[in-house]
């Protein structure tokens, strides 16, 4: 009986470790520079910084990342609306920067 319990607990622990490894792999594919152990530990401040930094990267890299950002946010306890607002804010900033560049270019002519 004790032997059966041992193997059941061992299998459960192994499945949990596999799930964590899968999550870490998925996170590293989307966010290659993160500290996965800190992220998976549930550090809310770190998770928030990483996700919002990821959303802000749209300004620099022109990625379509909202779907991935929302998935990560929901999985790790962030509000979906916060991610949407951060994403919208990033696009608004890009729009106004482009508008300022265009206006300054046109005024120079």
C-alpha positions, 0 to 999 in steps of 0.5 A: 500500500505504501509503495502504491502511494509512493508511486502515485505521489512520484507520478503526480510530482513528475507531471507537475514538473513537466507542466512547469517545464512546458510553461517555462518553454512557452514563456521563453519562446514569447519572452526570451529574456525573462527569468522564468523561475521568478515569473513562475514563482508568482511575483506579481510585480515582476509578471506585470513589468514583463507583460507590460514591457512586452506590450510596449515592445510593439512600439519598437518592433511593430509586433502583433502581440496582443493575443499572446500578452492577454494569454500570459496575463490571464494565466498569471493573474493580471487583469485582461483590461490592463493589458488592453489599455497598455496595448492601446496606449502603445498604439496611441503613442506611436500614432502621435509620434508619427504625427509629430514627425510628419508635422515637423517634416511638412513644416520644414518644406 
